[in-house]
């Protein structure tokens, strides 16, 4: 028996990807809005790479997505550290849980 369906977590039940990306951008001084080698403009911050849509749709794994972020922004560091930073910054949006219970 299905008791709950969560249709969207990011910026609905949890917030954090925007703030995490902006913090990474500031910490690592990522300013280039156009990656000449890859030929695309970055939208807002380094976590919003083109592959993010595929990740959100479940077409690539978290590891594939994280690796692509690090391939494009190696100054961010190691995969394990980036995963931990993303998870640490996800915070439940106050009041959201109560509306679904």
Helices and strands as residue ranges (DSSP letters): E 14-15, H 17-27, E 34-35, E 40-41, H 52-56, H 62-72, G 74-76, H 79-89, E 91-92, H 96-100
